Amino acid sequence: MPGDADTGLASFAALTSTFTGQAANSATIVARLDPSVDLDAEQLKLAAQLKVFEAPGWQVQVAQQSMTGSSSISIVISGPDSQRVSAGTSAVLAALRTLPDLINLKSDLASQTPEIQVTVDPNKALLAGTSTAQVQAEIHNALAGEALTTVSLPTGPAQVYLQVQASDLNSVAALARMPVGQAGLPLGSIATVAEVQTQARITRVDQAPSSTISADSTSQDTGAVSREVQQQVDALTAAGALQGVTVTLSGVTEQMNTAFGGLFASMAVAILLVYIVMVLVFDSLIDPFVILFSLPLATIGAFPALFLTGRALGVSALIGFLMLIGIVVTNAIVLLDLVEQHRRRGLPMYEALIEGGRTRVRPILMTAIATILALIPLGLGLSEGEIIASELATVVIGGLFTSTFLTLIVVPVVYALVEGGKDGVRRRFESGAAGNRQAVAASAPGE
């Protein structure tokens, strides 16, 4: 879009562009849609309908703003040579245009803005009784105005400005005829006045020239779109089309990678802390592993739930997995704690498991069912505010549904296997110790 570099303070539009980062000759229309509307489908529909209003040098972009945040994907291309940066930008743009899930594809190198450059000849300016700085000041005062004095009016003091009429300087030729200097010579006689196309925005990364390619994703699975973009970049790198430049994915991709890394680290710390607490409570290093075995059971229901509902594995879904760590482990602790109490009272292992399951099945089921029912409205995503947490609710509902039933079956089986193995090792150790005592007793009379 032209005018990207126009951030002067001569008009309200330019002042607005300075604070918003938009071009001074741009406009934004915000439309609020009904909550039942499919935003992705409506975005594509509006983009196709508004395509007819595009003119050479102008762009019409349709982007969505929702509670889920921005879905904009950014790619930063940098390198020591600006020409290679430009070539790499063109190659990446051509490759990304083949992806159907990307719209509003643009680059800050692609947009140029016209400007009038005045190159003053110092020698000619000196003969005209002026200088380059004075010519610059005269042109500025003619275009922006010069404060002369302050006068008193009945309504109060007023500032008097002297400014050339805008219609007198509405072309390059008119500007070249403007008198400058003490001699009043035309500007074109001491300077070269020409209209040129310049880059609208200049960016640098680590002092190196760079460009930024941005696009909006029409798919809810932004991670999958980012992987497709990365595959295109890798293919260009393998083909040698990006030599001398560095391509980095930023924007929502960088935010997702950072958030995912933090959540994965949080889950690892949560599991470690849960294990340490259970070691202190059960006074055993092995029994907590039996309880932690219930954690993979949650994924059996969580991933199919996301697949069936068509929701992506996003940040809110990972928060749901983090919640499942505490919920699922609690059910296993409630069951095995009662089993251990029965065994300390003298019940055999299998009877303790049956009695513990019979006693704990009701509170475990009641807790799980109450949690699932409470999360169903959130999982349905009936309003805009619930969209951001629908993935979280889907993960918790699916994981809790399967882990509750599997905990009552798989965890007792694993516990029985572990305890059986421990009893076998204990008996073997005791039989070995008894054999050593018999051998010592038999050797005693012959001493």
C-alpha positions in Angstrom: 0.0 0.0 0.0 1.5 3.4 -0.9 2.3 6.0 1.7 3.8 3.5 4.2 6.6 6.0 4.9 4.3 9.0 5.4 4.5 9.6 9.1 4.7 13.4 9.1 2.7 15.5 11.5 1.2 17.8 8.9 -2.3 16.2 9.2 -4.4 14.3 11.6 -4.1 11.2 9.4 -0.4 11.3 9.4 -0.4 11.9 13.2 -2.6 8.8 13.6 -0.3 6.8 11.4 2.6 7.7 13.6 1.0 6.1 16.7 -0.7 3.1 14.9 2.0 2.2 12.5 -0.4 2.3 9.6 0.0 4.3 6.4 -1.4 7.8 6.5 -3.4 7.1 3.3 -5.0 3.9 4.7 -8.3 3.1 6.4 -9.6 0.4 8.7 -13.2 -0.9 8.8 -14.1 -3.0 11.9 -17.2 -5.2 11.5 -18.6 -7.2 14.4 -20.0 -10.5 13.4 -22.6 -12.7 15.0 -21.1 -15.3 17.4 -22.6 -18.1 15.4 -20.7 -17.1 12.2 -17.7 -19.2 11.1 -14.9 -16.6 11.1 -12.6 -18.5 8.8 -15.3 -19.0 6.1 -16.5 -15.4 6.5 -12.9 -14.1 6.2 -12.4 -15.9 2.9 -15.8 -14.8 1.6 -15.1 -11.1 2.4 -11.6 -11.3 0.9 -13.0 -12.6 -2.4 -15.8 -10.0 -2.5 -13.5 -7.0 -1.8 -10.9 -8.2 -4.3 -12.6 -6.2 -7.0 -11.8 -2.9 -5.2 -8.0 -3.4 -5.4 -6.2 -1.0 -7.7 -2.5 -1.0 -8.9 -0.4 -0.2 -5.8 -3.3 -0.7 -3.4 -4.3 -3.7 -1.3 -7.5 -4.7 0.5 -6.9 -7.1 3.4 -9.4 -8.9 5.5 -8.1 -10.0 8.9 -10.0 -11.3 11.9 -9.6 -10.3 15.6 -11.0 -12.7 18.1 -10.5 -13.9 21.7 -8.1 -16.5 20.5 -5.5 -13.8 19.6 -3.8 -13.2 16.3 -3.1 -15.9 13.7 -0.6 -13.9 11.8 2.6 -15.7 10.7 5.7 -13.7 10.2 9.0 -14.6 8.4 12.1 -12.5 8.9 14.7 -12.6 6.1 18.1 -11.0 6.9 21.5 -11.0 5.4 24.5 -8.7 4.8 23.6 -8.1 1.1 20.3 -6.2 0.5 20.1 -7.6 -3.0 20.1 -11.1 -1.7 17.6 -10.2 0.9 15.3 -8.9 -1.9 15.8 -12.1 -4.0 15.2 -14.3 -1.0 12.0 -12.4 -0.1 10.7 -12.9 -3.7 11.5 -16.6 -3.6 9.7 -17.1 -0.2 6.7 -15.1 -1.3 6.4 -17.2 -4.5 6.6 -20.4 -2.5 4.1 -19.3 0.1 1.5 -18.3 -2.5 1.0 -22.0 -3.2 -0.3 -22.6 0.3 -4.1 -22.5 0.4 -4.3 -21.7 4.1 -2.5 -18.3 3.8 -4.1 -15.0 2.9 -3.0 -11.4 3.1 0.5 -12.4 2.0 2.7 -9.3 1.8 6.3 -8.1 2.4 7.5 -4.7 3.6 10.0 -4.8 0.7 7.2 -5.1 -1.9 5.6 -1.8 -1.0 7.2 1.4 -2.3 6.2 5.0 -1.9 6.8 8.0 -4.3 8.8 10.8 -2.9 10.3 14.0 -4.4 14.1 14.2 -4.0 15.8 17.6 -4.2 19.6 17.3 -4.8 21.2 20.7 -4.4 24.4 21.6 -6.2 26.5 23.4 -3.5 28.4 25.5 -6.0 25.3 26.8 -7.8 23.6 27.4 -4.4 26.6 29.5 -3.3 26.4 31.6 -6.4 22.7 32.1 -5.7 23.5 33.4 -2.2 22.2 30.4 -0.4 23.2 26.9 0.9 21.8 23.4 1.0 20.5 23.9 4.6 18.8 27.2 3.7 17.2 25.7 0.6 15.8 22.9 2.8 14.5 25.4 5.3 12.8 27.4 2.5 11.1 24.3 1.0 9.9 23.3 4.5 8.5 26.7 5.3 6.8 26.9 2.0 5.1 23.5 2.4 4.5 23.4 6.2 4.3 27.1 6.9 6.3 29.5 9.0 5.2 31.2 12.2 5.5 35.0 11.7 4.0 36.7 14.7 1.1 36.6 17.2 -1.8 39.0 17.0 -4.5 39.9 19.6 -8.0 39.3 18.5 -11.3 39.7 20.5 -11.4 36.0 20.9 -7.9 35.8 22.1 -4.3 35.7 20.8 -3.8 34.0 17.4 -0.7 32.8 15.6 0.0 34.1 12.1 1.6 31.7 9.6 3.0 32.3 6.2 2.5 29.4 3.8 2.5 29.0 0.0 -0.9 28.1 -1.5 -1.1 24.3 -1.9 -2.3 24.6 -5.5 0.9 26.5 -6.5 3.1 23.5 -5.5 1.1 20.5 -6.7 3.7 19.0 -9.1 7.4 18.4 -9.5 7.6 21.1 -12.2 5.9 23.7 -9.9 8.3 22.9 -7.1 11.2 23.3 -9.5 10.0 26.8 -10.4 9.8 27.9 -6.8 12.2 30.9 -6.2 14.9 30.3 -3.6 17.9 32.2 -2.3 18.6 36.0 -2.2 18.6 36.1 -6.0 15.2 34.4 -6.2 16.4 31.9 -8.7 14.2 28.9 -9.6 14.9 25.8 -7.5 15.5 23.8 -10.7 18.4 26.0 -11.6 20.5 25.1 -8.6 19.1 21.6 -7.8 17.8 18.5 -9.4 14.2 17.9 -8.6 12.8 14.4 -9.4 10.1 12.0 -8.2 11.5 8.6 -7.4 10.2 5.4 -5.9 11.8 4.5 -2.6 11.4 1.6 -0.2 8.6 2.3 2.2 10.1 0.7 5.2 13.7 -0.1 6.1 14.4 -2.7 8.8 17.5 -4.3 10.1 18.3 -7.3 12.3 21.7 -7.2 14.1 22.7 -4.2 11.8 22.0 -6.3 8.7 19.3 -5.4 6.1 16.2 -7.5 6.5 12.6 -7.9 5.3 9.5 -9.2 6.9 6.9 -11.4 5.2 3.5 -11.6 7.0 0.4 -13.6 6.3 -2.8 -14.6 8.0 -3.8 -18.2 8.5 -7.3 -19.3 7.7 -6.9 -22.6 9.5 -7.5 -23.1 13.2 -4.4 -25.4 13.3 -1.9 -22.6 13.2 0.9 -25.1 14.1 0.2 -27.2 11.0 0.3 -24.1 8.8 3.6 -23.1 10.4 5.1 -26.5 9.7 4.0 -26.2 6.0 5.7 -22.8 5.9 8.8 -24.2 7.4 8.8 -27.1 4.8 8.6 -24.5 2.0 11.6 -22.6 3.5 13.6 -25.8 3.9 12.9 -26.8 0.3 14.1 -23.4 -0.9 17.2 -23.7 1.2 17.9 -27.1 -0.2 17.5 -25.8 -3.7 20.0 -23.0 -3.0 17.5 -20.2 -3.5 18.2 -18.7 -0.1 22.0 -18.4 -0.2 23.5 -15.6 1.9 20.4 -15.0 3.9 18.9 -16.3 7.1 15.2 -17.1 7.3 13.5 -17.2 10.7 9.8 -17.8 11.6 8.5 -15.3 14.1 5.0 -14.0 15.0 2.5 -16.5 16.2 5.0 -19.4 15.4 7.6 -18.0 17.8 5.0 -17.4 20.5 3.7 -21.0 20.2 7.2 -22.5 20.4 8.0 -20.4 23.5 4.6 -21.2 25.1 4.9 -24.9 24.3 8.5 -25.1 25.7 7.4 -23.4 28.9 4.3 -25.7 29.3 6.3 -28.9 28.7 8.9 -27.8 31.3 6.0 -27.1 33.7 4.6 -30.6 33.2 7.9 -32.2 33.8 8.3 -30.2 37.1 4.8 -31.0 38.1 5.3 -34.8 37.6 8.6 -34.6 39.6 7.0 -32.7 42.5 4.0 -35.2 42.5 6.5 -38.1 42.7 8.5 -36.5 45.5 5.3 -35.9 47.6 4.1 -39.4 47.0 7.5 -40.8 48.0 7.3 -39.0 51.3 3.7 -40.1 51.9 3.9 -43.8 50.9 7.5 -44.1 52.2 8.4 -46.1 49.0 10.2 -45.4 45.8 8.3 -48.0 43.7 4.7 -47.4 44.7 4.6 -43.8 43.3 5.6 -45.2 39.9 2.4 -47.3 40.0 0.4 -44.2 40.5 2.3 -42.2 37.8 1.4 -45.1 35.4 -2.1 -43.6 35.3 -0.9 -40.5 33.6 -0.5 -42.0 30.1 -4.0 -43.3 30.5 -5.3 -39.8 30.2 -3.8 -39.3 26.7 -5.9 -42.3 25.4 -9.0 -40.1 25.7 -7.6 -36.6 25.3 -6.1 -36.9 21.8 -9.2 -38.7 20.3 -11.4 -36.0 21.9 -9.4 -33.3 20.1 -9.6 -35.2 16.9 -13.3 -35.8 17.0 -14.1 -32.2 17.8 -11.7 -30.9 15.2 -9.7 -28.8 17.6 -5.9 -28.3 17.5 -3.4 -29.1 20.1 -2.8 -25.5 21.3 -1.6 -23.7 24.4 -5.0 -24.1 26.1 -5.0 -27.8 25.3 -1.6 -28.2 27.0 -2.9 -26.4 30.0 -5.6 -29.0 30.1 -3.0 -31.8 30.1 -1.3 -29.9 33.0 -4.6 -30.0 34.9 -5.0 -33.7 34.2 -1.7 -34.5 35.9 -3.3 -33.5 39.3 -6.8 -34.9 38.6 -5.7 -38.3 37.4 -3.0 -38.8 40.0 -5.5 -37.9 42.7 -7.8 -40.8 41.7 -5.0 -43.3 41.8 -3.8 -42.0 45.2 -7.3 -42.3 46.6 -7.6 -46.0 45.4 -4.1 -47.2 46.4 -4.0 -45.4 49.7 -7.0 -47.5 50.9 -5.5 -50.6 49.5 -2.3 -50.0 51.5 -4.5 -49.5 54.6 -6.2 -52.8 54.1 -2.9 -54.6 53.7 -1.5 -53.1 56.9 -4.5 -54.6 58.6 -3.6 -58.0 57.5 -5.7 -58.5 54.3 -4.1 -60.4 51.4 -3.1 -58.3 48.4 -6.0 -59.4 46.1 -8.6 -59.1 48.8 -7.3 -55.6 49.6 -7.5 -54.6 45.9 -11.1 -55.9 45.6 -12.2 -54.2 48.9 -10.4 -50.9 48.0 -11.9 -50.8 44.5 -15.4 -51.6 45.9 -15.1 -48.8 48.4 -13.4 -46.1 46.3 -15.2 -46.6 42.9 -18.2 -44.5 43.9 -16.4 -41.3 45.1 -14.0 -41.6 42.1 -16.8 -41.9 39.6 -18.8 -39.1 41.3 -15.8 -36.8 41.2 -15.1 -37.5 37.6 -18.7 -37.2 36.4 -19.2 -33.9 38.3 -16.0 -32.5 36.7 -17.0 -33.6 33.2 -20.5 -32.2 33.5 -19.2 -28.9 34.8 -16.8 -28.6 31.8 -19.3 -29.6 29.1 -20.7 -26.0 28.5 -17.1 -24.7 28.3 -16.2 -27.5 25.9 -19.1 -26.8 23.6 -17.8 -23.2 23.0 -21.3 -21.7 22.8 -20.1 -18.1 23.2 -17.1 -16.1 22.1 -15.5 -16.0 25.5 -15.5 -19.8 25.8 -13.6 -20.3 22.5 -10.3 -19.7 24.1 -10.9 -22.4 26.7 -12.8 -25.0 24.7 -9.6 -26.9 23.9 -8.8 -27.1 27.6 -12.2 -28.4 28.4 -12.0 -31.0 25.6 -8.7 -32.3 26.8 -9.8 -32.6 30.4 -13.2 -34.2 29.5 -11.7 -36.8 27.2 -8.7 -37.6 29.4 -10.8 -37.8 32.5 -13.4 -40.0 30.9 -10.9 -42.7 29.9 -8.4 -42.4 32.8 -11.2 -42.8 35.4 -12.3 -46.2 34.1 -8.8 -47.4 33.2 -7.5 -46.3 36.6 -9.9 -48.7 38.3 -8.7 -51.5 36.0 -5.1 -50.9 34.9 -3.7 -49.4 38.1 -4.8 -52.4 40.3 -3.3 -54.8 37.7 0.0 -52.9 37.6 0.0 -52.7 41.4 -0.6 -56.5 41.7 2.3 -57.2 39.2 4.7 -54.9 41.0 3.8 -56.3 44.5 4.0 -59.8 43.1 7.5 -59.0 41.8 8.5 -57.5 45.1 7.2 -60.6 47.0 9.2 -62.9 44.6 12.4 -60.9 45.1 11.8 -60.9 48.9 11.2 -64.7 49.0 14.3 -65.4 46.8 16.4 -63.1 49.1 15.0 -64.9 52.2 15.6 -68.3 50.8 19.2 -67.3 49.9 19.7 -66.0 53.4 18.3 -69.2 54.9 20.6 -71.3 52.8 23.6 -69.4 54.0 22.6 -69.9 57.6 22.2 -73.7 57.1 25.6 -73.8 55.4 27.2 -71.9 58.4 25.4 -74.2 60.9 26.6 -77.4 59.0 30.2 -76.2 59.0 30.3 -75.4 62.7 30.7 -79.0 64.1 33.8 -79.6 61.9 35.7 -76.7 63.2 
